[in-house]
């Protein structure tokens, strides 16, 4: 699992950080600043100093699951934070993810739009629920191997665990997502590939984020490089790296 974060973009209003898998962005009333502190602590000292990243003066704009890597935005002031949160809430921010999933989705591109709600038997999970909130996820195949497929995903709504639940419900859970998919690598005969397909975390990466023009921080497109663990699995499966 990756342990080092990196700064993707920084100016006087906001900072974009590549979050490594394993860093929790969960917050609580007892520790409201913990997520920012953990994220900044994952950067090396040189980057923290170069970009003047004091956790006490940064505000978290949105979150990723603990096992998900990729782009996270931080605001440097309250006004930028309000505008960015409003843009996310209004779905004006475009987000693209990469995921390695089991099997071959058919058709190779399409939309998943089952409503989602909490799993009443397991508070950690969400489930497809006809009485739940609407959820839409677009997907497109980028590469295929015998056992797995690399997808580009664009969520059109922002439900908890949305991509993970939609893909599992479609029969193509994310590789490494034992909460929703369970271990499937045991059916792979090649020992090296079997080990690669047991990564210890869901292979889901928040790849690209597009802030539109028209607000104080201006237009911005940020791309987080593919983490080493996902790159290694793609190499083992024989799937080319996606174009940046």
C-alpha positions, 0 to 999 in steps of 0.5 A: 500500500502506498504511504507517501502523498504529493502536492499536485497543485498549490496557489493562494486559494487551494491545494490539490494533494494526491492522497495515498491509500491507507490515509483516513479522511474520516472526521469526528466531533472529537477530532474535526481537524484530524483528516487534514493533519493525517493528509499533510503528515503523509507529505514529506517535510520538503513539500510541506515547507515548499507549499506552506502547508500548515494543517491548522490553516487548511480546510478539507473540501471533500473526502475519499474512502481510506482505501482509495487513492487520488486527488483531494482538495484543500482550501486555504481560506473560508471563502474558497472552502464555501465556494468549492463545497458548493460546487461539489454539492451542485455537481459542477465538479467533474470527477474521473476514477480508475478501477480494476474490476473482476470480469468483463462488463457488458457492454464495454461502456454504459451507465449504472443507475441503481438507487442506493441506501444503507445496509440495515444489517451492516452499518459499514455498507451501502446496498442497492435499494429501490427506496434509496437515493438516486445514483448514477455512474458512467463507465468506459473500458480502457483495457482488458485481461483474462480475469480483470478489466480496467475502467474509467468511471465518472460518478454523476451523483455523490453517494457513499461507496457509490462506485463500489456498490454499483460495480459489485451489483453489476457482478464486477466488484473492484479488485481488492474490495473485500467489503463488497466483492470478496476475494476472487484471486484464489481462482487465478491459476498463475501464482504471480498474478494471483498474488498481484490480484490480492492487493490488500485494498480496493484498486480504486483511484481518483484520477482526475478532477475538473473545476469549472470556471466561474468562481473565485479559484478559477478553472482547474484540471488536476490529474493524480499519477497512478499509484505504484501498486495499481501500476504493478497489478496492471503490468502483471495482468498485461494491461497498458497504463492509461494515457494521462 
